[in-house]
Amino acid sequence: MASHPNSSVSFSKELQLLLNCLSNKGPTDSTQLAGISETKLIELIQTHRIISQVRGPLSTFSEGGLQEKLNGIYSANKFTQLKFAAELIKINKAFSSQNIDHLALKGPVLSQEIYNDPSERTSRDLDIFIRVDQLDPSLAILKELGYELLTKFSTPKQKQAIVKHYHHMELYHSDENVLLELHWKLSSSKGNSISAEELWSKSTVIPFAGGAIRTLSKEHQLQYLCMHGALHSFFRLQWLTDLHRLFGQISLDEIDALYAATEISEARVCLNASLLLLSELYGFDVPEKITKDADRFSKRIVQISLREIAANTSMDRKKSRWRTTLYNHKVHYSISGIRGLIGSIFSRNVRPKNWQIFAFPDSLFFLNHVFSRFIWLFGKLKRKAP
């Protein structure tokens, strides 16, 4: 196990090898693969969604069996990401034809920006940002395209609660096997986030698959990815790898300017935490002022994230859901203060899946919050019943 200088967290040999690949530190010869569990290595690659970034360094020194498996995972991933890109093009055309304002987030568009290839970065879904007042027509268009709404609601109060406490709805295209998240906010955080109007006014159009598509500005892209990663405790190395690539494309002066722009926003805490993690894990050169200004909240997110990265195998995360939930509340508090903590706790009582089991009428809607845990437990016991 490898320990990190600013943390008591230890990483497995397999995880440390992958970090070396991501930070261009190796492997430099086949001996560095000695004692590595091939099964655990592949599980970590898939869990952290980094096959495109580590296949090259690992294939140089790996033996035939491992290399063949890596190539197989890479090819399957390329096929899936190309399918996502094609689906995004179809949605982009449909929304544009009906004058639905939309931004593509992460996914194939981010892959295009970082790697100049929409299929190089691993995604599990598509993310599209819309104006909240265009939610209904957007859902109608997606239904026509074959998407089914997974975030179910059947009354005005239920829809209102989702819009208030969540930041997206999930939809699924069963024929194409594509999951889509339709966003009206960038995150569920209750703090001082980037305003929607600022996002739209600074958004940019980039070339994409022979056409064009609108996405976040470079400034907002970095802020969003820092915030998204921090809110999820950076438990996937993919999110840090994205930031490592993007920060590597701008100068230190531009990083300073971005830091100054986040002075009164919750994005400052997320930016600090992200850069500290990049410095510690990837050896990224962070401006000294940012390192010195890092507050206890940023440092807390770093420690939480290091623990989550170290524990991020499918089995470990299944065993530690209670711990992950606790960390999530701590992260929301670190980013948005007491308001963020209360919002994080309260939002867990807004459970659309509960409404499929039992829902109080809109006139007594508050009781859905009060009895949320009981309805959830009832549903769980009902599923287990023979």
N, C-alpha and C positions, 0 to 999 in steps of 0.2 A: 504493500500500500504506500502511495506517495502522499506526503503532507505538503500543504502550501504554506509559505512563509507567514502570511498574515491571518492564518486560520488554523483551527484545530481539526478541520475536516480532512480526512484521508480519502484518496481516490484509488480505485483498483488499478492493477497494471494495465488492464484492457482500456479503461477510460483514459488513463494517462497517455497511452499510446495514441489514442484518437486525438487527444488535445495536442500532442506533438505534431501530428499530421496537419491539423487545422492551423497551427501557428508556424508551419514550415520548419519544424525542428527535427523532423525525421519521420519514419525510421531511416537511418543512414546505412544500415547493413542488416542482414538476415538474423544476426544474433539478438537483435532487439525484439524479435518475435518469439524468442525462446520463453517457454513457460506461459504463453498466452493461450487462454481458452478460446478456441475458434467459435464455439457455440455462443459464449458470452459476448465475444467481440461483435459477431453478426447481430445479436440481439440489441446491443448498444447502438450500432450503426443505424438500425431500423427505428429504434426508439427515439434517437436524437435526430433522425431524418437528415443524415449527412453523407449518404452513399456517394453522391457526385463529388463531394469535396475530399473524401478519403480514399476513394477507389484507386486513384493514380499512385499516391505515395505507398499504399499497402501492396498494390499489385507488383511494384518494382521488386520487392523482396519476398513476396509470399510464394508458397509452393502451389502447384497446379490445382489442388482441390479447393483451397480458399479463393484463389484467383477466379476460378470458374464460378464459384458461388457469388462473388462480388460482381462479376460481369452479368450474371443472371438477374441479380437484384437491380442493378443499374439499368439494364434493358427494359425490365418490367416497369420501373419507375418512369423512364423516358416515355413509354407508351401511354401511361396514365396521365402524365403531365401534358402531353400533346392533346389528349382527349379533353382535358380541362381547358386548354387554350382554345380549342375549337368551340367548346361550349360557351366560353367567355365572348368570343367573337359573335356568336349567334345572339346572346343576350344583349350585347352592346348595340347590335343593329336593331333589335326589337325595341329597346328602350329609346334609342335615338329617333326612330321612326314615329314614336308617340310622344316625343318631347319630354321624356323623363330624364331629369338631370341625374347623373350618376358618376361615381368615381370607382375605378377598380382598385382594390386594396390587396397588398401582398400577392400571393399566388403567382400565376404566369407573368403578370406585369412586373412584379418585383424581380422575378428571375430574369426578365428581359433587361431590366435596368442594371442588375449586378453582373450578369454573365453574357448579355447580348444574345440570350437564347431562352425562350419561354418555357423550355422543358428541362432545364438543368437543375432547378431548385425543386425540392420535394414539397408538395402541398397535399393536404387531405381533403380540401374543399375550395370553393370559390368564395370570395368576399367582395360584396358590392355595397357602396355607400350611397344613400339617396337622401332627399329632403323628406322629413317626417310627414309633411302634408301631401306627399305623393306616395305614401305607403299603400293605400288601397289600389290605385291604378297599377302600381308596380307588382303587387301580388296577383292582380288579374292577368297581367301580361305573362308572368311566370307560370301561372296555371295553364294558360293557353300553350305554353312551350312544353308542358308535361310535368311541371314541378308540383309536388304535393306539400302542403304546409305541415310541418312537424310540430311547430309551436302552436298548439291548438287553442282556440278561444271561440266562444259561442255567444257572448254578451258584450255590450259596450263597456261595462266596467272591467271585464277581464282584459279586453284589448287595451283599455286605458292603463291598467296596472302593468301590463307587459311593456308598453311604450315608456312608462315612467321609470320602472325599476330595471329594465333590461336595456341592452343596446343593440340587439339584433333579434331576428327571427330565423329559424332554420327551416329550409325546404329541401326536398329530396326528389331527384329524377330517377325513378327505378329502372327505366330502360337503359339510361346512360350510366347508371351507378355514380351519380354526381351529387354531392352534398353542397348546398349553397347557404351562406349566411348573408341575410339582407340587413344592413346596418343603417341606423339613423343617428347613432352616436359612435364615437370611436371606442369608448369603453364604458363599463358600468360604474366607474369611479364617480363618487359624489363630490369630488373636489373641484378646484378651479381649472377646468380643462380648456382645450382650444375650442373657441366658438365655431359653430357650423358655418357661419357667414365668412369667417376668416379662412376656413378651409376652402370654401368655394372660390373666394376672391383670388387666392394665391395658387389654386390648382393649375396643373399644366397638362398639355396634350403631348403624348410621346408616340413615336412610330411603333406599330405593333402588328406583326404578321401580315405585312403588306398594306395595312391600313393605319388607323390612328385610334387612340383611346385616351380618355382623360383619367388622371390619377393625382395623387398628392404632390405638392411641391417638394423639392429636396429637403427643405427645412422641416416641413410638417411630416415628411416621411420618416426622418430620423427621430423626431419627437414621438411620433406614433409607435415606432418599433421599440424605442426605449420604454415607453409606457406599457405597451402590450407585454413585453418581456418581463418587466418588473412586476406587473400585476399577476403574472403566472410564475413568479419566482425563477424565471429563466431555466425551468427544469428541462428544456430542450436546448442542446448546444446549437442547433440550427439558428435560433434567434440571435445568439451572440455572434455566430459566424456571419449572418447577414449584416449586422452592425459593424463587424470588423472590416468587411469588404467596403461598405458604404463610407465609413469614417476614413478608410484608407484612400478614398477617391477625392477627399477634400483636404485643404491645407489646415495647419494649426490655427491660423488667423480666422478661418471660417468656423472652426470648432469654438474658438473664443467668442465669435459673433453669435453663434447658436446658443452658447451658454448665457450670454448677456440677454438674449431674447426670451429666455425662460425664467427670468428673475422673479416674476410674481406669479408663476404658474406651478402647478404640481409637477409639471414636466421637468423642473429643475432637479427634484429629488431623483426622478427616474433616470435623467441624463447622467447625474453624478454616479449613481449606482452602476449604470451600464459601462461607463468609462473605467470605473475602478475594477470591474470584473474583466474587462478587456485587457487592462494593464496586468492583472494578476494571472490570468489564464492564457492570454495570447501574446503577452509581452508588448502590448500596444503602447506607444509613446503618448502619454496624456500630459497636457499642459500643467505645469506645476501649480498654477493658481487654482485649478479645478481640484487637484488632489488636496491642497491645503484647505479649501473651502468646504470639502465634504463634511456634512453634518452627521449626527448620530443616526438619523433616519436612513440616509443613504448607506451608511455602514451596516445598519441592521439588515437592509435588503440584501446586501452583498453576502452576509453570513447565512441568511435564510436560503439564498440562491445556491450557495456552495453546498449546503446540506442537501438541497433538493436535487441538484445535479449528481451528487455522489450517490444518492438513493434511487436514481431514476432507472430502475428496471421494472418491467411489468409486475413482477412479484412484489418487489419492495414497495411500490406505490399502492398496490392492492392492500398490503398489510398496514400501511400508514396513512389511510385516508383521514383519520382523526387529526393526525399531525399536520397533514397538508391543509386541512380546513383551518386549523389554528394559525398556521403560517400565513394563510390567505388573509385572515383578519388582521394579523400584525402588519402585513404589507399595505393593506388599505389604510390602516392607521398611520403608518410611516409616510404614505404619500399624501393623504388628505386629512390627517388629524382625526379628532373625535367624530366629526361628521362622516368621514370615510368609514370608520369602524362601525358606527351605528347603521350606516347604509348597507355595509357588507353583511351585517348580522340580519337586518330586517329583510333584505332582498332574498335571503334564503327561505323566508316564509312565503314568498311569492312563487308558487310552484304550479305552472300550467299543467303539468302531468297529473297533479292532484285533482284538477277539475274534471278529468276524465273518469275519476273514481267517484267523487262526490263534490258538488259545488253548491254553496249557498246562493240564493237569488241575489240580484244586484242590490235590492233594498237592504240586505243584510251582508253586504259584500265583506265588510271588515271581519266577519267571523271566519272567512277563508284564511285570513292571516292568523287569527287566534288559534284555530284548530289545525293549522297546516301540518304540524308534526304528527298529530294524531291520525289525520287522513293518510299521510305518507306511510305511517306504521301499519295502518289498516290495509292499505294496498299491498304492502310488502308481505304481510301475513296471508293475505288472500292469494297472492301468487304462489306462496309456498304450500298452500293447502292442497291435498290430493284431489 
